[in-house]
Amino acid sequence: MTTLYIANKNYSSWSLRAWLLMTELGLPFEEKLIPFGDPTAWKAFRDEGGSGKVPALQDGSLHVWDSLAITDHLAERHSEVWPADPVARAWARSVCAEMHSGFPALREFCSMNIGVKVRLNSVPAELARDVERIAAIWLEGLNRFGGPFLAGDRFTAVDAFFAPVVFRFETYGLDRSPAMAEYIQHMLAQPGMQAWAEQALAEPWIEPRHEADCLQVGDIVDDFRSIETR
């Protein structure tokens, strides 16, 4: 049995990558969600090995943590994780690594919160640079490999890695070109993205730190969650 440990779907961008990749590719797994703030979570994960953080994958006797490592582990067993074309595959791996280690301003100013719409107080220069770079990556992939996904005509790991960015663009109303808007809508229409969003909105937990992150950068103008937050 393969088990994927994740945190709140409303907030956990790192969890989304691994969950969406496995879901969209039809790879069987059992989901175990441990909400942010659970005092037992860190020790439970540390007892299993690894960093004590999510996502973490238990594949038989193997414990794999970190979304990029999980992707590599899955790719060893499932060729469809990466594009078949070697040029598209090299590009996809490169921009996944860039996404994994970069874009600090996007993470700082636009933390993932699927359940709300936020009107930003301002767009700092460093955030604008991150958005500009994301635009360049998306447009390069769509133009070079023909779309409608970033590395060609099918969903691969590179789409999973940028899926949290798709949700962030929606939450914070970030600027996008027509081609970017089309990609965002195409991603939001995928069954895995729809399932994740629906389950995020139905979650019974509100995590104060993540909510405070939104309020520090702007005003919440819409809240679509089923739980009372006010």
LOVEXMI-283605 format. One record per residue (C-alpha): residue in three letters; x, y negated, z negated. Coordinates in steps of 0.2 Angstrom, whole numbers, padded with zeros to 4 digits, always signed. Layout:
BEGIN
ALAXYZ ...
This chain:
BEGIN
MET+0000+0000+0000 THR+0006-0017+0004 THR+0001-0031-0008 LEU+0003-0050-0005 TYR+0003-0061-0020 ILE-0003-0079-0017 ALA-0009-0094-0027 ASN-0024-0105-0025 LYS-0030-0106-0007 ASN-0034-0124-0008 TYR-0017-0130-0013 SER-0004-0116-0009 SER+0004-0120+0008 TRP+0018-0107+0006 SER+0005-0094+0002 LEU-0005-0098+0018 ARG+0010-0094+0029 ALA+0012-0076+0025 TRP-0007-0073+0022 LEU-0012-0081+0039 LEU+0002-0072+0048 MET-0003-0055+0042 THR-0022-0059+0044 GLU-0021-0065+0062 LEU-0010-0051+0067 GLY-0021-0038+0059 LEU-0008-0031+0047 PRO-0016-0022+0033 PHE-0013-0029+0015 GLU-0021-0031-0002 GLU-0022-0049-0008 LYS-0019-0053-0026 LEU-0022-0071-0031 ILE-0015-0079-0047 PRO-0020-0097-0049 PHE-0008-0111-0053 GLY-0007-0114-0071 ASP-0009-0096-0076 PRO+0004-0094-0090 THR+0007-0076-0087 ALA+0010-0078-0068 TRP+0029-0083-0069 LYS+0033-0068-0081 ALA+0023-0056-0071 PHE+0032-0060-0055 ARG+0049-0061-0063 ASP+0046-0044-0070 GLU+0044-0038-0052 GLY+0060-0046-0047 GLY+0063-0062-0036 SER+0060-0080-0040 GLY+0044-0079-0050 LYS+0035-0089-0036 VAL+0022-0085-0022 PRO+0021-0079-0009 ALA+0028-0062-0014 LEU+0026-0046-0004 GLN+0026-0029-0012 ASP+0028-0016+0002 GLY+0029+0001-0006 SER+0045+0000-0017 LEU+0051-0016-0008 HIS+0048-0033-0016 VAL+0051-0047-0004 TRP+0048-0066-0009 ASP+0049-0082+0000 SER+0038-0085+0016 LEU+0053-0085+0028 ALA+0060-0068+0020 ILE+0043-0061+0021 THR+0041-0065+0040 ASP+0058-0058+0043 HIS+0053-0042+0034 LEU+0037-0040+0044 ALA+0046-0044+0060 GLU+0057-0028+0057 ARG+0042-0018+0057 HIS+0030-0027+0069 SER+0037-0034+0085 GLU+0022-0046+0088 VAL+0028-0057+0073 TRP+0039-0067+0085 PRO+0036-0071+0103 ALA+0042-0058+0116 ASP+0051-0070+0127 PRO+0069-0073+0120 VAL+0069-0092+0124 ALA+0052-0094+0115 ARG+0058-0083+0101 ALA+0074-0093+0098 TRP+0064-0109+0098 ALA+0051-0102+0086 ARG+0064-0096+0074 SER+0073-0113+0074 VAL+0058-0123+0071 CYS+0051-0111+0058 ALA+0068-0114+0049 GLU+0067-0132+0051 MET+0049-0132+0044 HIS+0054-0121+0029 SER+0069-0132+0024 GLY+0064-0150+0030 PHE+0050-0163+0030 PRO+0052-0169+0012 ALA+0041-0184+0014 LEU+0027-0174+0021 ARG+0027-0163+0006 GLU+0029-0178-0006 PHE+0015-0189+0001 CYS+0003-0176+0009 SER+0002-0161-0003 MET-0010-0148+0003 ASN-0028-0150-0003 ILE-0040-0143+0009 GLY-0056-0148+0000 VAL-0054-0166+0001 LYS-0052-0181+0013 VAL-0039-0194+0008 ARG-0037-0212+0014 LEU-0019-0216+0012 ASN-0014-0232+0004 SER+0000-0234+0017 VAL+0011-0223+0028 PRO+0029-0225+0022 ALA+0043-0225+0035 GLU+0050-0208+0029 LEU+0032-0200+0031 ALA+0030-0208+0048 ARG+0047-0200+0053 ASP+0041-0183+0048 VAL+0025-0185+0057 GLU+0035-0191+0073 ARG+0046-0175+0072 ILE+0031-0164+0070 ALA+0023-0172+0085 ALA+0039-0169+0095 ILE+0040-0150+0090 TRP+0022-0147+0094 LEU+0022-0155+0111 GLU+0039-0147+0115 GLY+0032-0130+0111 LEU+0015-0133+0120 ASN+0023-0140+0136 ARG+0037-0127+0137 PHE+0028-0112+0134 GLY+0011-0116+0140 GLY+0000-0115+0125 PRO-0013-0114+0118 PHE-0002-0109+0103 LEU+0015-0117+0100 ALA+0026-0103+0108 GLY+0014-0097+0121 ASP-0003-0088+0124 ARG-0004-0079+0107 PHE-0002-0083+0089 THR+0015-0079+0081 ALA+0025-0084+0065 VAL+0028-0102+0071 ASP+0009-0105+0071 ALA+0008-0098+0053 PHE+0022-0109+0048 PHE+0014-0125+0054 ALA-0004-0120+0048 PRO-0002-0130+0032 VAL+0003-0145+0042 VAL-0013-0143+0052 PHE-0023-0144+0036 ARG-0013-0159+0030 PHE-0017-0168+0046 GLU-0035-0166+0043 THR-0035-0170+0024 TYR-0025-0186+0027 GLY-0031-0192+0044 LEU-0013-0192+0051 ASP-0011-0199+0068 ARG-0010-0187+0082 SER-0010-0187+0101 PRO-0024-0179+0112 ALA-0013-0164+0114 MET-0010-0162+0096 ALA-0028-0165+0092 GLU-0032-0150+0104 TYR-0019-0139+0095 ILE-0026-0144+0078 GLN-0044-0139+0084 HIS-0038-0123+0092 MET-0030-0118+0075 LEU-0044-0123+0065 ALA-0055-0111+0076 GLN-0045-0096+0072 PRO-0054-0083+0061 GLY-0040-0083+0048 MET-0039-0102+0046 GLN-0058-0102+0045 ALA-0058-0088+0032 TRP-0044-0097+0022 ALA-0053-0113+0022 GLU-0070-0106+0017 GLN-0062-0097+0002 ALA-0052-0112-0003 LEU-0068-0123-0004 ALA-0077-0109-0015 GLU-0063-0108-0027 PRO-0068-0111-0046 TRP-0051-0119-0050 ILE-0045-0137-0050 GLU-0027-0140-0053 PRO-0024-0157-0061 ARG-0006-0159-0055 HIS-0011-0156-0036 GLU-0026-0168-0038 ALA-0015-0181-0046 ASP-0003-0180-0031 CYS-0018-0185-0019 LEU-0023-0200-0030 GLN-0005-0207-0031 VAL-0005-0209-0012 GLY-0023-0214-0008 ASP-0042-0213-0012 ILE-0052-0197-0010 VAL-0066-0202+0002 ASP-0074-0185+0003 ASP-0074-0169-0007 PHE-0081-0153+0001 ARG-0078-0141-0013 SER-0092-0131-0021 ILE-0085-0134-0039 GLU-0089-0150-0048 THR-0073-0161-0049 ARG-0080-0177-0056 
